[in-house]
Amino acid sequence: MTEHESTQILMQVLCLLAAAATASWWVMAYPMRVAPKASIHFSLANLCVLIGMLLYTQRTDQPSYLYWFTADVMILLGLSTLRWGAQRLYRLPSSKLFDLTVITMAAILMLFVTPQRTEAVYLVSILSLAASILFFGLARDHLHAFRDTFTAFATNWLVIPIALIGCLFLLRPIILLFFPDKITVFATLNTADAKPTLWVYIILILLVNILIVGNSINKLVTKILTLANRDALTGIWNRHSLDKQLQHIHSSWHTSNIPYCILLIDLDHFKAINDNWGHAMGDIVLEKSANAINNVIRNDDFLCRYGGEEFLILLPNCTLEQAHQMASRCQQVLADLIIDTGENKLAITASIGCAIVTPDTPIKHILARADKAMYSAKKAGRNCIETAA
């Protein structure tokens, strides 16, 4: 097999990989509906890279805006679209204006010279610098996305490969500065000299797509965990997540001997709201009540939906007096809610039971004590606070 034939095979493999990635992400976007907005961006990114690579193979000694200028712009658009897909996936602020500015500036600089092989050092340097900026931006996006969900070690190992790709593109202009005769290695993909570059592109396409597949899976798992631990209606924690949090706070109490309290909040006459105004109005009351309570608790406190119209608050590092103050604030914000039914305004009140951990109280019994105190508050006429004996 000649060098030219092996180069052609590598080029076919490269195009096949890019085409397969384009099709795979499209399938993820529409039939499978896995992060569709992000997946379609990833599909378009691979398509742009594929078009750019195919145009690269047509470069000759003759000037051509299509095979030089358009090909480079398509590659940069592909890298930008990849970044926009990651931002969609992790709900990060869009960088479209910045990225399009980078591409526009690169395109303007490319137009200063005739698009031909004799200007290849200049053109490849501009492309590489713009590509490195986009990859460094992509690495920064992933750093922001991962640092809240992964350890620092895991985050670095997920971000470093993307940053290294940016460094690789940044290295190309430096190499060309000292070894301009190596331009055929980078500028065209249809010669025997292009074999190293083809291998690099193959590895890059594989690596980038593997990374974004991993990111998509991570996002999907995070979403599943969120759905498992969050109440679908109110968005606060659900009862399923309570056990783990209670175990953690109880263990901390054993270690530090700093007490914690539990408030169990039951909205008064909630059944009457559903009966008189419908379940849709009941859902509105639950949503607004959860948001109101969530706005007054401390950062370390844990609020969950305990039952139908019941909310539970874990108060770490809290005395009984402080728990009573928190219960009063919760009653006040509920009373301040304005819920218009169309005919009149609903008044929201709550009966609250309060319990503090004691040395002779097993972890399960403190919940029962808070529940008993809450029922005592209801029997006492509702809209009041009772403390467990």
BELSULJO-V185559 format. One record per residue. N is the residue number from 0. SS is DSSP state (~ for helix, > for strand, _ for the rest). D_CENTER is the distance of its C-alpha to the mean C-alpha in Angstrom with 2 decimals. Layout:
# BELSULJO-V185559
N:SS:D_CENTER
N:SS:D_CENTER
This chain:
# BELSULJO-V185559
0:_:47.53
1:_:47.63
2:~:44.99
3:~:44.41
4:~:43.94
5:~:41.40
6:~:39.48
7:~:39.54
8:~:38.22
9:~:35.31
10:~:34.59
11:~:34.72
12:~:32.30
13:~:29.87
14:~:30.15
15:~:29.90
16:~:26.62
17:~:25.14
18:~:26.63
19:~:25.41
20:~:21.79
21:~:22.22
22:~:23.67
23:~:21.28
24:~:18.15
25:~:20.28
26:~:21.15
27:~:17.54
28:~:16.99
29:_:20.13
30:_:22.19
31:_:19.46
32:_:16.86
33:_:13.90
34:_:10.96
35:~:14.03
36:~:13.01
37:~:10.94
38:~:13.73
39:~:16.48
40:~:15.29
41:~:15.44
42:~:18.80
43:~:20.15
44:~:19.18
45:~:21.27
46:~:23.96
47:~:24.36
48:~:24.72
49:~:27.20
50:~:29.26
51:~:29.35
52:~:30.56
53:~:33.20
54:~:34.46
55:~:34.72
56:_:37.16
57:_:39.53
58:_:40.14
59:_:43.82
60:_:46.04
61:_:46.24
62:_:44.11
63:_:41.37
64:~:38.68
65:~:37.16
66:~:36.96
67:~:36.05
68:~:34.46
69:~:32.66
70:~:31.50
71:~:29.93
72:~:28.24
73:~:26.81
74:~:25.35
75:~:23.72
76:~:22.40
77:~:20.94
78:~:19.12
79:~:17.87
80:~:16.71
81:~:14.82
82:~:12.98
83:~:12.45
84:~:11.08
85:~:8.35
86:~:7.70
87:~:7.96
88:~:5.72
89:_:2.49
90:_:5.27
91:_:6.92
92:_:10.71
93:_:12.69
94:_:15.11
95:~:17.44
96:~:20.39
97:~:20.27
98:~:19.84
99:~:22.57
100:~:24.71
101:~:24.46
102:~:25.46
103:~:28.21
104:~:29.64
105:~:29.68
106:~:31.40
107:~:33.95
108:~:34.77
109:~:35.24
110:_:37.67
111:_:39.91
112:_:41.37
113:_:42.67
114:_:40.17
115:_:42.24
116:~:42.57
117:~:44.56
118:~:41.63
119:~:39.09
120:~:38.57
121:~:37.60
122:~:35.38
123:~:33.52
124:~:33.03
125:~:31.49
126:~:29.15
127:~:28.15
128:~:27.53
129:~:25.31
130:~:23.37
131:~:22.95
132:~:21.55
133:~:18.90
134:~:17.99
135:~:17.99
136:~:15.61
137:~:13.29
138:~:13.75
139:~:13.07
140:~:9.67
141:~:8.79
142:~:10.67
143:~:8.82
144:~:5.38
145:~:7.75
146:_:10.45
147:_:9.54
148:_:9.19
149:_:11.79
150:_:15.30
151:~:16.40
152:~:18.29
153:~:15.58
154:~:13.26
155:~:16.33
156:~:17.26
157:~:14.02
158:~:14.20
159:~:18.01
160:~:18.69
161:~:16.87
162:~:18.79
163:~:21.91
164:~:21.75
165:~:21.77
166:~:24.72
167:~:26.42
168:~:26.46
169:~:27.66
170:~:30.38
171:~:31.90
172:~:33.50
173:~:34.84
174:~:36.46
175:~:37.92
176:~:39.26
177:~:41.43
178:_:41.94
179:~:42.07
180:~:44.05
181:~:40.92
182:~:39.53
183:~:40.36
184:~:37.84
185:~:34.96
186:~:36.36
187:_:37.36
188:_:36.35
189:_:39.71
190:_:41.83
191:~:42.45
192:~:41.13
193:~:37.63
194:~:37.18
195:~:35.22
196:~:32.87
197:~:32.45
198:~:31.59
199:~:29.00
200:~:27.42
201:~:27.50
202:~:25.76
203:~:23.14
204:~:22.39
205:~:22.23
206:~:20.11
207:~:17.50
208:~:17.28
209:~:17.24
210:~:14.30
211:~:12.19
212:~:13.62
213:~:12.59
214:~:8.95
215:~:9.29
216:~:11.25
217:~:8.99
218:~:6.33
219:~:9.68
220:~:11.13
221:~:8.66
222:~:9.32
223:~:12.93
224:~:13.23
225:~:12.08
226:~:14.63
227:~:17.12
228:~:17.01
229:>:16.56
230:_:19.37
231:_:18.72
232:_:21.05
233:_:20.47
234:_:16.88
235:_:18.43
236:>:18.90
237:>:21.31
238:~:24.45
239:~:23.01
240:~:20.92
241:~:24.04
242:~:26.01
243:~:23.67
244:~:23.35
245:~:27.10
246:~:27.96
247:~:26.04
248:~:27.80
249:~:31.09
250:~:30.95
251:~:30.33
252:~:33.33
253:~:35.50
254:~:34.64
255:~:34.93
256:_:37.21
257:_:35.26
258:_:35.44
259:_:32.77
260:>:33.34
261:>:32.14
262:>:32.39
263:>:32.66
264:>:32.57
265:>:34.16
266:>:34.32
267:_:38.01
268:_:39.53
269:~:36.24
270:~:38.16
271:~:40.36
272:~:37.43
273:~:36.38
274:~:40.04
275:~:40.93
276:~:37.90
277:_:35.98
278:~:32.81
279:~:30.68
280:~:32.06
281:~:31.51
282:~:27.79
283:~:27.73
284:~:29.61
285:~:27.22
286:~:24.10
287:~:25.93
288:~:27.41
289:~:24.17
290:~:22.69
291:~:26.01
292:~:26.23
293:~:22.67
294:~:23.65
295:~:26.68
296:_:25.66
297:_:25.00
298:_:21.74
299:_:22.88
300:_:24.09
301:>:22.63
302:>:22.99
303:>:22.97
304:>:24.68
305:_:27.65
306:_:29.50
307:_:30.28
308:_:30.98
309:>:30.59
310:>:28.05
311:>:28.12
312:>:27.33
313:>:27.48
314:>:28.88
315:_:28.91
316:_:31.54
317:_:33.39
318:_:37.09
319:~:38.68
320:~:39.60
321:~:36.04
322:~:34.89
323:~:37.58
324:~:36.41
325:~:32.87
326:~:34.38
327:~:36.45
328:~:33.50
329:~:31.72
330:~:34.94
331:~:35.26
332:~:31.83
333:~:32.45
334:~:35.90
335:_:34.55
336:_:32.33
337:_:33.63
338:>:33.28
339:>:35.46
340:_:36.75
341:_:38.66
342:_:41.96
343:_:41.32
344:>:38.77
345:>:37.70
346:_:38.28
347:_:35.79
348:_:37.19
349:>:36.16
350:>:38.04
351:>:36.52
352:>:37.46
353:>:36.98
354:>:37.40
355:>:37.31
356:_:37.15
357:_:40.56
358:_:41.78
359:_:43.43
360:_:40.49
361:_:38.54
362:~:34.83
363:~:35.34
364:~:38.26
365:~:36.50
366:~:34.53
367:~:37.87
368:~:39.45
369:~:36.82
370:~:37.27
371:~:41.05
372:~:40.84
373:~:38.80
374:~:41.50
375:~:44.12
376:~:42.50
377:~:42.71
378:~:46.32
379:_:47.13
380:_:46.52
381:_:42.71
382:_:40.76
383:_:41.59
384:>:40.33
385:>:41.94
386:>:41.65
387:_:42.05
388:_:45.43
